[in-house]
Amino acid sequence: MAVKLPIYMDYHATTPVDPRVVEAMLPYFTEHFGNAASRNHPFGWEAEEAVDTARKQVADLIGANAKEIVFTSGATESDNLAIKGVAEMYREKGNHIITCVTEHKAVIDTCKRLEKEGYRVTYLPVQKDGLISLDDLRNAITDKTILMSIMTANNEIGVIQPIAEIGAIAKEKGILFHTDAVQAVGKVPFNVNDLKVDLAAMSAHKMYGPKGVGALYVRRRNPRVLLSPIIDGGGHERGMRSGTLNVPGIVGFGKAAELCRLEMEADTKHLSGLRDLLNERLQKGLDEIYINGSTEHRLPHNLNISFAYVEGESLLMGINDVAVSSGSACTSASLEPSYVLKALGAGDDLAHSSIRFGLGRWSTAEEVDYVANKLINVVTRLREMSPLYELAKEGVDLSTMQWEVH
Ligand SMILES: *Cc1c(COP(=O)(O)O)cnc(C)c1O
């Protein structure tokens, strides 16, 4: 059976909205269009009730209380609110934040902004497998540390940090703990109490919900976390995030969360099976390919592989009917190698020639088969034209070769 092209294997970038989610959302654009803050008529009550249901659905997915969910425009805003909100609120207590070099830009750039305002930030390195060292974390703590922000699962390499251990350290030291949980929530078990997390960022469009809606989990007990808002206005969301609620979006987020909770086990089984199949096919068909990041502590639907001795752009062009992400990030002037892969110790070449495969709810074995065959063909063809690959195969140690520079 022929597969439908192009094939989508970029589920870490965004996911399609599940049709059941769309169905749940539709009435809230037209029939039930009320403003959830309108307290004096049924249009408002209906909207508020729908938001309450969604709040409970999102809370249930992460083992929280509905009152601990603050709806936002997405995880970028949630990360900003968590980090800036804590920084401003706890400034008296200290000005030091600990995060990690492989965080999403929503965290890194927020921390950079705070550095300009006089905060001190420690960016922990990662080990070869992409995980931080807990000793490094402990050693970074000072009596001025007010917040640790360490992501649960990485968006490029899918590695899952030791969140429960980090949470325990944070508790022991009385430091607040925020985690960017966007890639993990709805995909792997994530419970805010088991993990001792105080704040957690989530996004609907990474879990089969709509774009432009997300949430921040804010712990209310042991300890009660206080946040300075970054958006001022009508005092919505208990004053932490003003602005009229995106009711259809929130309803969709809630439904998506419920589906993830009910179907997580089945989804995981399906996806890890396909991911392992893809990996096996590639490993069998090609040599000199390297998995980036821990294979043990990893999301079930992620595979990130460097294909040595091929050039990144040619590789992507060769598989242009497959939607994936590469280890290159387009900056204004040039292609920069991924800072995440660089942090694992990958050289520029291996970073550029890497591909992130993100599988999802509608991925099929036929698609995996097509993508594996295509990659094996393209990489083999590109290597046939590569003098470097030939030399390496002849046993020449390329790292000791003298290059003539003109
Ligand atoms: C996508 C993503 C974000 C940003 O989420 P938006 O809702 O798109 O703003 C933040 N962190 C991680 C890890 C992500 O994958």
The ligand as an SDF file (V2000), in Angstrom:
LIG
                    3D

 15 15  0  0  0  0  0  0  0  0999 V2000
    7.0980   24.0340   22.1040 C   0  0  0  0  0  0  0  0  0  0  0  0
    7.8450   24.2110   23.3590 C   0  0  0  0  0  0  0  0  0  0  0  0
    7.7410   25.3880   24.1070 C   0  0  0  0  0  0  0  0  0  0  0  0
    6.9190   26.5550   23.6510 C   0  0  0  0  0  0  0  0  0  0  0  0
    5.5520   26.2710   23.6750 O   0  0  0  0  0  0  0  0  0  0  0  0
    4.5030   27.2200   22.9160 P   0  0  0  0  0  0  0  0  0  0  0  0
    3.1970   26.7950   23.4500 O   0  0  0  0  0  0  0  0  0  0  0  0
    4.6760   26.9090   21.4640 O   0  0  0  0  0  0  0  0  0  0  0  0
    4.8450   28.6290   23.2390 O   0  0  0  0  0  0  0  0  0  0  0  0
    8.4510   25.4750   25.2830 C   0  0  0  0  0  0  0  0  0  0  0  0
    9.2130   24.4630   25.7020 N   0  0  0  0  0  0  0  0  0  0  0  0
    9.3450   23.3130   25.0250 C   0  0  0  0  0  0  0  0  0  0  0  0
   10.2080   22.2260   25.5550 C   0  0  0  0  0  0  0  0  0  0  0  0
    8.6720   23.1570   23.8190 C   0  0  0  0  0  0  0  0  0  0  0  0
    8.8210   22.0230   23.1350 O   0  0  0  0  0  0  0  0  0  0  0  0
  1  2  1  0
  2  3  1  0
  2 14  2  0
  3  4  1  0
  3 10  2  0
  4  5  1  0
  5  6  1  0
  6  7  2  0
  6  8  1  0
  6  9  1  0
 10 11  1  0
 11 12  2  0
 12 13  1  0
 12 14  1  0
 14 15  1  0
M  END
$$$$
